Amino acid sequence: MTPGDEHDYGESARSDDGHGYGRTRLRLPENDPYGGARRGGRSSSRSLVTVVGVVVLLIAAIAFANRGGDDSSSTSANGTTGDKPDATSTAATGTKPVDAKTGGIPSGFAHTQQGAQSAAANYAVALGSTGMFRTDSRHDLVDTVYTTAAAAKLQGAMDQAYSTDFLAKMGLDADGNAPQGDTFVSRVVPVGTTPQAYSATNAKVGVWYLGLIGMSGTSSTDPVTSSWKTWTFDLQWTDGDWKIVSDEQKDGPAPVPGDDQAATSDEISKAIEEYGGFTYAR
């Protein structure tokens, strides 16, 4: 896993002439609410992303190392080992959304391939939330979405990763709180999921998502930015639900940025407060 960022939200490639996203324009608000912190000068944000990336890689590596061997055979969506799923296996369905929650996190997913995909999408949202930056909520969250064995080994490593120094680099205090008047943003928005392998006991699901991270406020020097990632979860059917055994992230695929005008800090803060997240189901 990964923290918030869970949280490695990456960094957009810039063109050789230094003017940003290739030939696509990025419109900033006329009155810059971030104290002049435009995307052209991204040293602090680059550092933030680098730190977040280190945490993601650390957690993912630990989770991967903790993964036990699985001798059970797994099959792809069309029932043949090693084949990629066809288009119909990734079509939106959502025939049976979950109606239960554990610690605020959707739970009780169906013991089906669709249920595994729904679990992966919801777990990505939870692991990409601001709750990961506060010790108590992080412990509860990890205990909820990971297997007991994986969670026991991850908790200590995550506590070290979310150190006071790391939180300070994110603009947060030692308890994971944003400065007065500012809004810390960390969200994962799944765009789609794909089953990479499935059996009655284990599943592997990829979640393609848009990530948001940064500090919204007049004093912020790290505005909220977006990035595209793919988060892959190895899941195990345990105690009547899907749980994470290990997970890893990679960059992209990222679409070409549009010619959108960047919102002000007030608009971002208001949107974060007004628009809640979703419970995802296939």
C-alpha positions in Angstrom: 0.0 0.0 0.0 0.3 3.0 0.2 -0.3 5.9 1.9 -2.5 8.5 0.7 -0.9 9.0 -1.8 -1.8 5.9 -0.9 -0.6 8.3 -2.6 2.2 8.3 -5.1 0.4 10.7 -7.4 3.3 11.3 -9.7 4.4 14.2 -11.7 3.3 15.3 -15.2 5.9 15.2 -17.9 6.9 18.6 -19.3 7.9 19.6 -22.8 11.5 20.3 -23.6 10.9 24.0 -24.0 9.8 24.2 -20.3 6.3 25.4 -21.1 4.4 22.6 -19.3 2.2 19.9 -20.8 3.6 19.8 -24.3 1.3 21.8 -26.6 -1.6 21.7 -24.2 -2.3 24.9 -22.3 -2.9 25.0 -18.5 -5.0 28.0 -17.5 -4.4 29.3 -14.0 -6.8 31.7 -12.2 -6.1 35.4 -12.9 -5.8 36.0 -9.1 -3.5 33.3 -7.9 -4.8 32.1 -4.5 -1.7 30.0 -3.8 0.6 32.9 -3.1 2.2 32.8 -6.6 2.8 29.0 -6.4 2.2 28.3 -10.1 3.0 25.0 -11.7 6.0 26.5 -13.4 7.9 26.6 -10.1 7.3 23.2 -8.7 10.3 22.5 -6.5 8.3 22.1 -3.3 5.6 20.1 -5.0 8.2 17.9 -6.7 9.7 17.3 -3.2 6.3 16.4 -1.8 5.6 14.0 -4.7 9.1 12.4 -4.2 8.5 11.9 -0.5 5.1 10.4 -1.2 6.5 8.2 -3.8 9.1 6.8 -1.4 6.4 6.0 1.1 4.3 4.2 -1.5 7.2 2.2 -2.7 8.1 1.3 0.9 4.7 0.1 1.8 4.2 -1.7 -1.5 7.6 -3.5 -1.1 6.7 -4.6 2.4 3.3 -5.8 1.4 4.8 -7.7 -1.5 7.4 -9.3 0.7 4.7 -10.4 3.1 2.7 -12.1 0.4 2.5 -15.8 0.9 2.8 -18.3 -1.9 -0.5 -19.2 -3.5 -0.5 -22.6 -5.2 -4.1 -22.3 -6.3 -4.6 -21.9 -10.0 -6.1 -18.6 -11.1 -7.9 -17.8 -14.3 -8.7 -14.6 -16.1 -12.1 -13.2 -16.8 -12.8 -15.5 -19.8 -11.8 -18.5 -17.8 -8.4 -19.3 -19.4 -5.1 -19.0 -17.5 -2.9 -16.2 -18.7 -5.3 -14.6 -21.1 -6.2 -10.9 -20.9 -9.9 -10.1 -20.0 -12.0 -9.2 -23.0 -14.0 -6.0 -23.2 -17.2 -7.4 -21.7 -15.4 -8.2 -18.5 -14.6 -4.6 -17.8 -18.0 -3.1 -18.8 -19.7 -1.2 -16.0 -22.3 -3.3 -14.2 -22.8 -2.6 -10.5 -25.5 -5.2 -10.1 -25.1 -5.6 -6.3 -23.5 -2.6 -4.4 -22.5 -3.4 -0.8 -24.9 -2.2 1.9 -22.6 -2.6 4.9 -19.6 -0.7 6.3 -16.8 -1.5 8.8 -15.2 1.6 10.3 -16.8 3.7 7.6 -15.3 1.5 4.8 -17.6 -0.5 2.6 -17.5 -4.2 3.5 -19.3 -7.5 2.8 -18.3 -7.7 -0.9 -19.8 -10.5 -3.0 -17.7 -13.7 -3.3 -17.5 -13.2 -7.0 -15.1 -11.6 -9.5 -17.3 -8.5 -9.5 -17.1 -8.4 -5.7 -13.3 -8.5 -5.8 -13.3 -5.6 -8.3 -15.7 -3.6 -6.1 -13.5 -4.3 -3.0 -10.3 -3.1 -4.8 -11.9 0.1 -5.9 -13.3 0.9 -2.5 -10.0 0.0 -0.8 -8.1 2.3 -3.1 -10.4 5.1 -2.1 -9.8 4.4 1.6 -6.1 4.0 1.3 -5.9 7.3 -0.7 -7.8 9.3 1.9 -6.7 11.9 4.5 -7.4 9.3 7.2 -4.0 7.7 6.4 -2.2 10.7 7.7 -3.6 10.3 11.3 -2.3 7.5 13.4 -5.6 6.2 14.9 -7.6 6.3 11.7 -4.7 4.8 9.8 -4.4 1.8 12.2 -8.1 1.2 11.9 -8.1 1.5 8.2 -5.2 -0.9 7.6 -6.7 -3.5 10.0 -9.9 -3.3 8.0 -8.7 -3.7 4.5 -5.7 -5.9 4.8 -5.5 -9.5 6.0 -4.6 -9.9 9.6 -1.1 -11.1 8.8 -0.4 -8.3 6.4 -1.8 -5.6 8.6 0.3 -6.8 11.6 3.5 -6.4 9.6 2.5 -3.1 7.9 1.5 -1.1 10.9 5.0 -0.5 12.2 6.4 0.4 8.8 3.6 2.8 8.1 4.1 4.5 11.5 7.7 5.1 10.5 6.7 6.2 7.0 4.2 8.7 8.3 6.7 10.4 10.6 6.5 13.9 12.0 9.1 15.0 9.4 7.0 13.5 6.6 3.8 15.1 7.8 5.6 18.5 8.0 6.7 18.2 4.4 3.0 17.7 3.5 2.2 20.9 5.4 0.6 19.0 8.3 1.3 19.1 12.1 2.4 16.0 14.1 -1.2 14.8 14.4 -1.9 15.1 10.7 -3.9 18.3 10.8 -3.7 21.1 8.3 -3.0 24.7 9.4 -5.9 26.8 10.5 -7.8 28.0 7.4 -6.2 25.5 5.0 -7.7 22.3 3.6 -5.5 19.2 3.1 -6.7 17.2 0.1 -5.9 13.5 -0.6 -8.3 11.6 -2.7 -8.3 8.6 -5.0 -11.1 8.6 -7.7 -11.3 5.2 -9.4 -12.0 5.5 -13.2 -12.3 1.7 -13.7 -11.2 -1.7 -12.6 -10.0 -4.8 -14.5 -9.7 -8.4 -13.2 -6.2 -9.7 -13.9 -6.8 -13.1 -12.2 -9.5 -14.8 -10.3 -10.2 -18.0 -8.3 -12.5 -18.8 -5.4 -9.8 -17.9 -2.9 -7.6 -15.2 -4.6 -8.0 -12.4 -7.0 -5.8 -9.8 -8.6 -7.5 -6.5 -9.6 -6.1 -3.4 -11.3 -7.7 0.0 -10.4 -7.1 2.9 -12.8 -7.6 6.1 -10.8 -7.2 9.9 -10.7 -5.4 11.1 -7.6 -5.7 14.5 -6.0 -3.2 15.7 -3.4 -2.0 19.0 -1.9 -2.9 21.8 0.4 -5.7 24.3 -0.5 -5.4 27.7 1.2 -4.1 31.2 0.8 -0.8 30.3 2.6 -0.2 27.1 0.7 2.9 26.7 -1.6 1.8 23.3 -2.7 -1.5 23.6 -4.5 -3.8 20.6 -5.0 -2.6 18.8 -8.1 -3.8 15.7 -10.0 -2.1 12.6 -11.4 -3.1 9.3 -13.0 -2.0 5.9 -11.6 -2.9 2.2 -11.7 -3.1 0.4 -8.4 -3.0 -3.4 -8.4 -4.3 -5.4 -5.5 -3.7 -9.0 -4.6 -6.8 -10.0 -2.7 -7.7 -13.1 -0.6 -11.1 -14.3 0.5 -10.8 -14.3 4.3 -13.5 -14.4 7.0 -16.3 -13.8 4.5 -14.8 -10.8 2.7 -12.0 -9.8 0.3 -8.9 -8.5 2.0 -5.6 -7.2 0.6 -2.5 -9.4 0.8 -0.3 -7.0 -1.2 -0.5 -4.1 -3.6 1.6 -2.0 -5.9 1.3 1.1 -8.0 2.6 2.4 -11.3 2.2 5.6 -13.3 -0.6 6.2 -15.8 -2.1 5.8 -18.2 -2.6 9.6 -18.2 -4.8 11.4 -20.8 -3.7 14.7 -22.4 -4.6 17.5 -20.0 -7.4 19.7 -21.2 -7.5 23.5 -21.5 -9.2 23.9 -18.1 -8.8 26.9 -15.9 -7.4 26.1 -12.5 -9.7 26.7 -9.6 -9.0 29.1 -6.8 -8.1 27.7 -3.3 -11.5 28.7 -2.0 -13.3 26.8 -4.8 -11.2 23.7 -4.2 -11.8 23.8 -0.4 -15.5 24.3 -0.9 -15.7 21.4 -3.4 -13.8 19.1 -1.0 -16.3 20.0 1.8 -19.4 19.7 -0.4 -18.7 16.7 -2.5 -18.3 13.4 -0.7 -16.9 10.1 -2.0 -18.7 7.1 -3.4 -19.2 3.5 -2.6 -18.0 1.7 -5.7 -19.4 -1.5 -7.2 -19.1 -3.1 -10.6 
